[in-house]
Amino acid sequence: MEILNHYILDIKEQKYILLAITLFISFFSYVLIRYVVLKAISRLFEKTSTKLDDILIETGFLNRTSYIVPLIILYNLFNSFIGSYLIINRLLLSLITIVIILSFNSLLNVFNDIYNRSKYSNNINLKSYFQILRLIINLLSIIVVISIISGQSPLYLLSGLGALTAVLMLIFKDTILSFVSSIQINSNDLFKIGDWVEAPQFGADGDVIDIALHTIKIQNWDKTISIIPTHKLIDSSFKNWRGMSDSGGRRIKRSINIDMNSIKFCNDELINNFKSITIISEYIDRKLSNLKEHNESVNKESIINGRALTNIGTYRAYIKAYLRNNKDIHKDMTFLVRQLSPTSNGLPIQIYVFSKNTNWIDYEEIQSDIFDHLISALHQFDLKIYQQPSGNDLLKIGKN
């Protein structure tokens, strides 16, 4: 036993050799954990059907934890073999603390990814809450690291922060405002990832792709990305189109401007043409019967003394019948075909209905098909669409 003690004392005097042995053991433990243990765990995770364990690898949680054991081994062996050096001990303890905090940050990312892949992520976005939790933990870890290096109690440092409250609030003003805004977004369900949001004051019009603590990312329809500070978006006005998507109908609101010079009472020839249009034939018969009954007691010398069919009124009836027979138009939502006030650009006939398909591309196709037909059908009612004179029109006038 005395020989062994003497041998150990002799070894401790060779501090450089012992330091090399300590570093080698720590490095060997790191290689063993990183490239043997973690590789085996990774292969095991790849064979499982669940995706939750894969997140541990994707977020780097396992890689960061691989530093903890070698640092602990280095700390203990250094004290045992080399001796206790205050500065080195504090630096090693600080490194261990930093690695643990970084690993905990990765663990928060794991929880965040797991939540984002769950069915509940569409209801409440927790990314901003994870970020504020990470910020608080990192601030506390900085205090702990400083207390370890300085040798002071963390409570002593925390008490000193009380005097700096005003300065800290100024520094973290945007963070505090963004955190409050994040609470408003989730509690009031203002918007969520995937919503179509329009904020013209920020030049944003597209889908929300990310909701973070400090910023909201909106992918515009031209595929550019608008990055808006969270609290500024909440403080200003914006339009969320989610209600349109949830309702199952998308509004069509467009007008056809009729040349008022083409509006007139219908003669017998025009009425006979109307009767050949299947979807309004019943309307024509019913309307003629009502007009005949009303006009029996009026002076028939002038058509203006009684009531008569007009081509514009019959055209409105045709639009209603055409839209009611269109399978792409929602019949349970607002269904309106009306005249607007006459303008210098003619008499607007406004169509205010909802399509059943809310997809942008399909919606535009439905809307275009409707107005292609309605504009082409105008001449059947002896009506003309109004448009500003073009160069060719002026040339024709000049020739005449």
Beta strands, then each sheet from edge to edge (+ up, - down):
strand 1: 196-199
strand 2: 204-211
strand 3: 215-220
strand 4: 225-229
strand 5: 239-240
strand 6: 250-258
strand 7: 336-339
strand 8: 347-355
sheet 1: 4+ 3- 2+ 1- 5+
sheet 2: 6+ 8- 7+
end
